[in-house]
Amino acid sequence: MTTAVDPSVPPSGAGCVECEDAGGWWVHLRRCAACGHIGCCDDSLSRHATEHWRQTGHTIIRTFEPGEDWFWNYETRDYYEGPELAPPQCHPEGQTVPGPRDRVPADWADLLRRRRD
């Protein structure tokens, strides 16, 4: 098993790595506490943060949303008390949710509802 938290590692960017590569969009962002990978949350269509955990075994994530500071442990399915991580602590405050603004489809809420049904 890899180290669950490395406070010295900065985030991989300001948006979901895989969504950025594919020209996609996300709802909220999560940061891997082991390697800094930024992935989209489970409310997003692609759920890249959870997929990152499944592929790497990195069990601890931290929210990457402004004004939030919680950690989550995928293995225990519970919150986790984590340390301060390398900055920045969140995506740019001007970044829209969902975002990024120029890639969010007009029917985004319907797309999310259909995925849950």
C-alpha positions in Angstrom: 0.0 0.0 0.0 1.2 3.5 -0.8 1.4 6.3 1.7 -2.1 7.6 2.3 -1.2 11.2 2.7 1.8 13.2 1.5 1.4 16.8 2.6 4.3 18.1 0.5 2.7 17.2 -2.9 1.0 20.0 -4.7 -2.3 19.5 -6.6 -2.0 18.4 -10.2 -3.8 21.5 -11.5 -7.0 23.6 -11.2 -9.3 21.0 -12.7 -10.0 17.3 -13.1 -7.0 15.8 -15.0 -9.0 13.4 -17.1 -11.9 15.9 -17.9 -9.3 18.5 -18.9 -7.7 16.0 -21.3 -11.0 15.0 -22.8 -12.5 18.5 -22.9 -15.1 17.5 -20.4 -16.7 19.2 -17.3 -17.2 18.4 -13.7 -19.4 19.3 -10.7 -17.0 19.3 -7.7 -13.3 18.5 -7.5 -11.4 16.2 -5.1 -7.7 16.0 -4.5 -5.8 12.8 -3.8 -3.9 13.3 -0.6 -1.2 10.9 -1.6 -0.2 12.2 -5.1 -2.1 15.5 -5.6 -4.2 14.1 -8.5 -7.3 16.3 -9.0 -10.4 14.3 -10.1 -14.1 15.0 -10.4 -16.5 13.9 -7.6 -19.1 11.2 -7.7 -21.8 13.7 -8.5 -20.0 14.4 -11.8 -20.7 12.2 -14.9 -17.2 10.6 -15.0 -16.4 10.2 -11.3 -12.6 10.4 -11.9 -11.6 10.8 -8.3 -13.1 7.4 -7.4 -11.6 5.8 -10.5 -8.2 7.2 -9.4 -8.6 5.4 -6.1 -9.6 2.2 -7.7 -6.6 2.3 -10.1 -4.0 3.5 -7.6 -5.1 2.3 -4.2 -4.7 5.9 -2.9 -7.4 5.9 -0.2 -7.6 9.4 1.1 -9.0 12.4 -0.8 -9.5 16.0 0.3 -12.1 18.4 -1.1 -10.7 20.9 -3.6 -13.6 23.3 -3.2 -13.2 26.8 -1.8 -14.3 27.1 1.8 -14.2 23.4 2.5 -11.5 21.4 4.3 -12.7 17.8 4.8 -11.0 14.6 3.9 -12.6 11.3 3.0 -11.3 7.7 3.3 -12.6 5.5 0.5 -11.5 2.3 2.3 -13.4 3.1 5.6 -16.1 5.1 3.9 -15.8 7.8 6.5 -14.3 11.2 7.1 -10.6 11.4 7.9 -8.6 13.9 10.0 -5.8 15.0 7.7 -3.0 17.5 7.8 -2.6 20.8 6.0 -1.7 20.0 2.4 0.6 21.9 0.0 -1.1 24.9 -1.6 -3.3 25.7 -3.2 -6.1 24.3 -1.1 -8.8 24.7 -3.7 -9.5 25.5 -7.3 -9.6 29.2 -8.2 -12.5 30.8 -6.5 -13.7 32.3 -9.8 -14.1 28.9 -11.4 -17.7 28.0 -11.8 -19.5 25.0 -10.3 -20.1 23.0 -12.4 -17.2 24.0 -14.5 -15.4 25.1 -16.4 -18.0 27.5 -17.5 -17.2 27.3 -21.2 -17.6 23.5 -21.3 -20.7 22.9 -19.2 -23.6 22.0 -21.4 -26.9 23.9 -21.0 -28.7 20.7 -20.0 -26.1 19.7 -17.4 -28.7 19.1 -14.6 -30.8 16.8 -16.8 -27.7 14.8 -17.7 -26.9 14.3 -14.1 -30.5 13.3 -13.3 -30.5 10.8 -16.1 -27.3 9.2 -14.9 -28.8 8.7 -11.4 -32.0 7.1 -12.7 
